Amino acid sequence: MKIAIIILNWNGKALLEQFLPSVMAYSSDAIIYVADNASTDDSVSYIIENFPSVKIIQNKENGGYAKGYNDALKQVDEDIYCLLNSDVEVTKNWLTSILETFENNKETAIIQPKILDYKNKNSFEYAGAAGGFIDKFGYPYCRGRIFDTIEKDLDQYNDKAEIFWASGACFFIRKDVFTALNGFDEAFFAHMEEIDLCWRAFNLGYKTTYVGSSTIYHVGGATLQNTNPKKTYLNFRNSLFTLVKNAGGHVFFLLLIRLLLDGVASIKFLFELKPLYVLAILKAHISFYASLPRLLKQRSQLKQLENYYNKRSIVWSYYVNNYKKFNCL
C-alpha cells in the first residue's frame, strides 16, 4: 500500500521553510508532493532548490482548498492520500499506525490523527482535535474541542475510535473512495469541505476513524485567521451547504431552526461589538439562499441518512446545559 502526502501551497514559502523539514524527516514511507495554487512568491523555486525529491504539481489558479486538491489529486497515483496543511509539524512514526489501520480495517476509508496545537503543545488544536462529530442542525464539534472550549491533552483521547468527520488539516483517504465521491465540492472554496466529504462518505456506508497513536501539531489559522470575518462567512455558509445536501429527514424544518440559531449568534456578536461578524453571517445566508436551487438538485442526487448526528443540539448542550467537554455530553 503506497501513500502520498500532498501539501497544498499558496504563497506559503515561510511555512514550507518551517514545516516541510519535519515532513521530510519523518515520512520516509511516503511520496511527498507540493500542490501549488498559482503562487506569486518563490515557493516553487525554494522547493526545487532545497527539496529536489519533492514532486511539484502546479495548479493553474488559486481555487482554494477544494478545487486545489481536486485538480492536484488527478496527478497522484498512490493508494492513500494524506492531505496535509502546510502549517503542520509531524512526529516520528506518525504514519505507522495510520497505515496499519488502513491495512487491517478495510471498512475504514478516512483517518485523522491526534491534532495538537503547535503554539501550545499540551492542548488540542481547534481544527479537528481528536476527531469530529455533528449535531442534528449541522453544527460541527470535536472530541477535545466544543465551540471555543479547548481541552488539554491528558491522554484521554489516545484511543482508536469511529468519528463522523476528519479534519482537513491532516486528512487521510483512500484514493478509490475519494474518486467514488467525486472529490470535494468546489463551491465551498475553503472550510468545511472535508465535513461535507465525510458526510457523503458516511451516507454511503464508509467509515471515518480517529487514530490517537499518531500525533501532529497544527498552527491553525496560518492562511486565514479565526478572527477574520471571511472565515465566519465561509463557516456559516458552508455549514448550511452541508446540511441541505446531506441531512436526512425534514431539511426545511432543520433550516428554520438554523435560521433562528444563526440569528442568535448574530445577536451575540452584536453585543460583543463585532458588527463585521454580523455582516458576515448575513452575507452567508444571502449566498446560501442564492445557492439553494443548486443544493436541492445535489440533494436529489445524493443519499441521505437520518442517523447522522451524535447529539440533538450541541448549542443547547454547550450554552444551556453548560457541557463544555466532550465527555460531559
Secondary structure, 3 states (H helix, E strand, C coil): CCEEEEEEECCCHHHHHHHHHHHHHCCCCEEEEEEEECCCCCHHHHHHHHCCCCEEEEECCCCHHHHHHHHHHCCCCCCEEEEECCCEEECCCCCHHHHHHHHHCCCEEEEEEEEEECCEEEEECCCCCCCEEEECCCCEEECCEECCEECECCCCCCCEEEECECCCCEEEEEHHHHHHCCCCCHHHCCCCHHHHHHHHHHHCCCEEEEEEEEEEEECCCCCCCCCCHHHHHHHHHHHHHHHHHHECCCHHHHHHHHHHHHHHHHHHHHHCCCHHHHHHHHHHHHHHHHHHHHHHHHHHHCCCECCCCCECCHHHHHHCCCCCCHHHC
